[in-house]
């Protein structure tokens, strides 16, 4: 694993709709593979590379999308009859 290949993978992840926490988890998996394979880790070898990747990842939005809340008025009339509101 070279810095160039890790940088290309990061660029690919950044071009997707993934949030930054998801990208961090994917990179953590790659780093685990690098460690288990006893290959040189570009993030440990170069502080500048680690800073660069952190900066790029932090540019992605971190807030997750939340589902719209369930409202009583959007339930069908048949469902409204089966729900008892006190």
VEXNU-508449 format. One line per 2 residues: number of its first residue (from 1); their letters; for each residue x, y, z of N, C-alpha, C, CB. Coordinates in pm, 1 decimal, decimal comma, always signed. Each point is the difference from the previous one (the first is absolute). Glycine has a CB too. Example, Ala and Ser with C-alpha at 12.3 -4.5 7.8 and 13.67 -1.06 7.14 Angstrom:
1> AS> +1319,0:-569,0:+780,0:-89,0:+119,0:+0,0:+90,0:+120,0:+0,0:-189,2:-117,3:+124,6  +154,2:+222,3:-196,6:+82,0:+119,0:+6,0:-77,0:+109,0:+73,0:+118,4:-62,8:-214,5
% end
This chain:
1> XX> +84,4:-117,1:+0,0:-84,4:+117,1:+0,0:+89,4:+123,9:+0,0:-185,7:-124,4:+121,9  +163,6:+207,3:-219,8:+77,7:+123,4:-8,6:-87,6:+118,0:+37,2:+146,5:-99,2:-178,6
3> XX> -84,2:+212,0:+202,3:-75,7:+122,5:+26,2:-89,5:+32,9:-118,5:+184,6:+84,7:+148,0  -133,3:-108,2:-268,9:-77,5:+32,0:-120,4:-127,2:-84,8:-8,3:+212,9:+63,3:-117,5
5> XX> -202,5:-192,4:+148,5:-118,9:-85,3:-6,5:-98,9:+35,3:+111,3:+138,8:-183,7:-101,6  -89,2:+216,1:+220,3:-87,8:+42,1:+109,4:-65,9:+133,3:-32,3:+144,6:-123,0:+164,1
7> XX> -70,1:+211,7:-227,1:-53,5:+130,4:-37,9:-107,4:-16,1:-108,4:+221,1:+108,8:+58,8  -198,9:-200,9:-152,1:-98,8:-25,7:-105,3:-127,3:-58,6:+60,7:+185,1:-37,4:-168,0
9> XX> -169,7:-52,7:+266,0:-116,5:-57,7:+67,1:-75,6:+108,3:+76,1:+118,3:-221,6:+19,8  -46,5:+310,1:+47,1:-63,6:+110,6:+71,7:-75,0:+90,8:-97,6:+180,3:-9,7:+176,4
11> XX> -119,1:+39,5:-290,7:-66,1:+84,2:-100,3:-128,6:-66,1:-49,7:+223,6:+93,5:-69,0  -218,3:-225,7:+51,5:-121,4:-71,8:-42,2:-108,8:+10,8:+107,0:+140,8:-159,8:-135,8
13> XX> -104,4:+138,2:+262,5:-98,5:+9,0:+108,0:-57,3:+140,4:+12,0:+120,1:-182,2:+120,4  -34,6:+282,2:-141,1:-46,1:+138,7:+10,0:-97,8:+35,3:-111,6:+216,8:+60,2:+108,0
15> XX> -209,1:-128,5:-220,7:-89,0:+30,4:-112,4:-137,6:-64,5:+16,6:+200,7:+17,8:-147,3  -217,0:-103,2:+248,3:-128,2:-64,9:+24,5:-84,1:+84,3:+95,2:+104,8:-225,8:-38,1
17> XX> -225,3:+178,3:+66,4:-89,2:+70,1:+92,6:+19,9:-43,2:+144,5:-163,7:+20,6:-184,4  +270,5:-95,4:+210,7:+24,8:-49,9:+135,1:+32,5:+114,6:+95,5:+82,0:-216,6:-96,5
19> XX> -127,9:+202,9:+219,8:+30,7:+97,8:+104,5:+139,7:-26,4:+54,3:-244,9:+20,8:+60,1  +298,0:+74,8:+13,0:+139,8:-13,2:+40,2:+24,7:-112,4:+100,4:+22,9:+241,7:-42,1
21> XX> -120,4:-276,0:+124,3:+19,8:-111,5:+93,4:+8,0:-132,9:-75,1:-122,2:+128,4:+178,8  +44,5:-142,1:-284,2:+4,6:-121,6:-81,5:+135,2:-10,6:-69,7:-250,0:+9,6:-34,4
23> XX> +300,4:+101,5:-16,1:+130,7:+0,4:-65,6:+108,4:-37,6:+100,7:-78,6:+176,3:-163,6  +68,8:-124,2:+284,4:+98,4:-34,0:+103,4:-2,3:-150,2:+31,4:-24,8:+231,5:+96,8
25> XX> -95,4:-291,6:-91,6:-9,5:-143,2:+25,9:+62,1:-81,0:-113,5:-208,1:+40,3:+133,3  +186,0:+1,8:-256,9:+58,3:-70,4:-114,6:+152,6:+10,2:+0,6:-208,5:+46,4:-132,0
27> XX> +258,7:+70,0:+164,9:+145,7:+17,3:+7,4:+57,4:-80,8:+116,5:-20,9:+230,8:-100,9  -53,4:-238,8:+211,3:+45,4:-80,9:+113,3:+11,8:-146,7:-40,5:-108,2:+161,6:+160,0
29> XX> +17,2:-208,7:-243,3:+7,2:-138,5:-48,4:+123,8:-20,9:-86,3:-250,3:-15,1:+6,3  +280,8:+111,9:-91,8:+120,6:-8,7:-83,2:+124,3:+0,4:+87,9:-118,8:+116,5:-189,4
31> XX> +119,8:-30,8:+287,9:+116,1:+7,2:+89,3:+17,8:-128,9:+79,4:-31,8:+247,2:+16,4  -79,7:-310,2:+22,3:+8,3:-128,3:+69,1:+61,7:-105,6:-93,1:-202,4:+60,4:+141,6
33> XX> +158,0:-62,1:-267,6:+56,6:-92,3:-98,5:+150,4:+24,4:-16,7:-222,5:-9,3:-119,1  +260,9:+135,0:+112,6:+142,1:+35,0:-14,1:+78,9:-52,6:+120,2:-60,9:+207,0:-133,6
35> XX> +5,5:-189,0:+254,0:+68,8:-43,8:+121,3:+12,4:-152,1:+4,7:-86,5:+202,7:+119,6  -22,5:-274,3:-151,9:+1,8:-146,1:+2,5:+95,9:-54,4:-105,2:-237,0:-1,6:+82,5
37> XX> +244,9:+67,6:-196,6:+88,4:-43,1:-108,2:+145,0:+39,3:+23,3:-192,1:+18,6:-154,1  +215,3:+54,9:+262,7:+133,9:+48,6:+34,0:+61,4:+84,4:-111,6:+29,6:-201,7:+142,7
39> XX> -114,3:+280,6:-206,9:+45,0:+94,9:-101,5:+25,1:+134,6:+66,8:-129,7:-121,1:-182,0  +209,5:+207,4:+121,4:+21,4:+133,2:+57,5:-128,4:+83,9:-8,0:+244,5:-11,5:-65,2
41> XX> -279,9:+71,5:+176,0:-122,4:+80,6:+9,1:+31,5:+144,6:-36,8:-93,1:-152,4:+179,8  +36,1:+202,9:-290,4:+28,0:+139,0:-40,4:-43,3:+103,3:+104,5:-26,3:-73,3:-235,9
43> XX> -77,1:+41,3:+314,1:-47,8:+94,5:+100,3:+97,0:+9,7:+117,0:-235,3:-50,5:-67,1  +303,2:-60,1:+99,3:+97,9:+1,9:+109,8:+135,2:+53,3:-46,9:-118,1:-194,4:+105,6
45> XX> +149,7:+172,6:-232,0:+130,0:+42,3:-51,9:+7,3:+150,3:-24,0:+23,0:-223,5:-104,6  -135,8:+284,5:+70,4:+2,4:+140,8:-37,4:-107,2:+77,9:+75,6:+87,6:-62,3:-226,8
47> XX> -44,0:+149,0:+314,2:-93,6:+85,4:+73,9:-74,0:+92,9:-96,4:+148,9:-10,2:+204,2  -80,3:+55,9:-307,2:-61,3:+88,0:-99,1:-113,9:-72,0:-73,5:+219,8:+121,3:-27,3
49> XX> -198,8:-248,0:-7,5:-105,1:-77,2:-67,3:-120,5:-19,4:+91,9:+175,0:-117,7:-137,5  -149,8:+89,3:+264,4:-109,1:-16,3:+96,4:-78,2:+130,5:+15,3:+133,2:-176,2:+121,6
51> XX> -63,1:+288,1:-113,8:-66,7:+131,0:+10,1:-81,5:+29,8:-125,2:+185,1:+82,0:+148,0  -128,2:-114,7:-263,5:-68,5:+22,7:-127,7:-130,6:-79,6:-6,5:+222,5:+40,9:-111,6
53> XX> -216,9:-170,4:+146,4:-121,2:-81,8:-7,2:-104,5:+47,5:+100,5:+138,2:-195,0:-75,4  -95,2:+230,7:+196,7:-94,9:+51,1:+99,4:-67,3:+128,1:-48,8:+138,5:-102,4:+182,4
55> XX> -61,5:+190,3:-242,6:-55,6:+125,1:-51,9:-102,5:-27,5:-109,8:+214,7:+117,9:+56,2  -181,4:-208,9:-147,7:-91,6:-32,3:-110,2:-128,7:-63,0:+53,3:+196,8:-32,4:-154,0
57> XX> -183,9:-60,2:+247,4:-118,2:-68,9:+54,3:-88,7:+97,6:+76,2:+131,1:-214,0:+16,2  -70,8:+306,1:+57,6:-78,6:+95,5:+78,1:-77,3:+98,3:-87,1:+167,7:-22,1:+180,5
59> XX> -137,6:+28,1:-308,1:-75,0:+86,5:-90,4:-136,7:-59,3:-35,1:+216,9:+83,9:-92,0  -233,0:-213,5:+113,2:-128,0:-65,4:-27,9:-96,7:+28,0:+114,0:+115,2:-181,0:-133,7
61> XX> -244,8:+187,9:+104,5:-96,7:+20,3:+108,4:-3,0:-120,2:+93,3:-137,2:+146,0:-150,3  +116,6:-118,3:+278,0:+2,0:-108,8:+97,6:-139,7:-34,8:+50,1:+228,2:+71,8:+67,3
63> XX> -323,8:+14,4:-88,9:-133,8:-24,5:+51,9:-69,4:-106,9:-82,6:-13,2:+236,2:+83,4  -44,1:-332,4:-14,9:-71,6:-106,1:-67,7:-139,2:+47,7:-37,4:+131,9:-173,2:+125,1
65> XX> -185,4:+113,5:-229,7:-136,8:+31,1:-40,6:-95,7:-71,4:+94,9:+69,5:+29,3:-243,4  -169,2:+42,8:+286,5:-96,4:-58,4:+91,1:-132,5:-15,0:-70,9:+117,3:+100,0:+197,6
67> XX> -185,5:-207,6:-170,8:-130,1:-24,2:-61,6:-99,8:+104,2:+48,8:+49,3:-247,1:-17,2  -145,6:+278,7:-68,1:-104,8:+94,3:+38,0:-83,5:-61,3:+111,4:-5,8:+98,4:-233,4
69> XX> -38,5:-17,6:+329,6:-78,2:-55,8:+110,2:-136,9:-48,0:-47,1:+120,3:+151,6:+157,8  -170,7:-254,4:-90,8:-132,1:-52,5:-32,3:-104,6:+94,0:+59,1:+86,4:-239,7:-5,2
71> XX> -177,0:+283,4:-75,7:-107,3:+90,1:+44,1:-133,6:-71,1:-11,8:+132,7:+202,5:-71,5  -223,0:-170,5:+159,9:-130,5:-62,7:-0,8:-76,4:+31,9:-128,5:-3,6:+12,6:+249,8
73> XX> +21,2:+107,7:-302,3:-76,2:+39,4:-118,3:+43,4:-73,7:-126,3:-30,5:+222,0:+104,6  +147,6:-284,3:-105,2:+41,6:-71,9:-119,6:-43,1:-146,2:+2,2:+192,7:+154,9:-17,8
75> XX> -245,4:-198,2:+131,6:-51,3:-136,8:+6,7:-128,8:-10,3:-80,3:+104,8:-32,9:+227,2  -129,1:-82,2:-282,6:-124,2:-19,4:-76,6:-118,2:+0,9:+95,3:+122,0:-134,1:-176,4
77> XX> -239,7:+169,4:+126,6:-117,7:+5,4:+88,6:-29,8:-133,3:+68,4:-92,0:+176,8:-147,5  +117,4:-287,9:+80,6:-26,8:-129,1:+63,2:+93,7:-23,8:+118,8:-78,9:-89,7:-221,4
79> XX> +200,8:+137,0:+210,7:+93,6:-15,1:+110,8:-37,4:+94,2:+113,5:+181,6:-67,7:-160,0  -233,6:+184,7:+126,6:-37,4:+95,8:+103,9:-114,2:-56,0:+85,4:+73,0:+191,1:-148,6
81> XX> -162,7:-268,3:+87,1:-111,8:-56,7:+75,4:+48,5:-107,8:+95,7:-153,9:+50,2:-190,9  +261,8:-118,2:+159,7:+47,2:-107,2:+86,6:+87,2:+52,0:+113,0:-10,8:-154,0:-193,7
83> XX> +53,6:+279,5:+187,4:+84,6:+58,7:+104,4:-89,2:+76,0:+96,8:+198,6:+18,3:-157,8  -184,1:-49,7:+285,0:-79,4:+70,6:+100,8:+84,4:+107,2:+64,4:-138,7:-204,4:+42,3
85> XX> +91,8:+325,8:-47,1:+69,9:+111,2:+63,0:-82,4:+44,1:+120,7:+104,7:+74,7:-221,6  -41,2:-73,1:+336,6:-70,4:+37,2:+124,3:+25,8:+142,4:+32,2:+16,4:-230,1:+84,9
% end
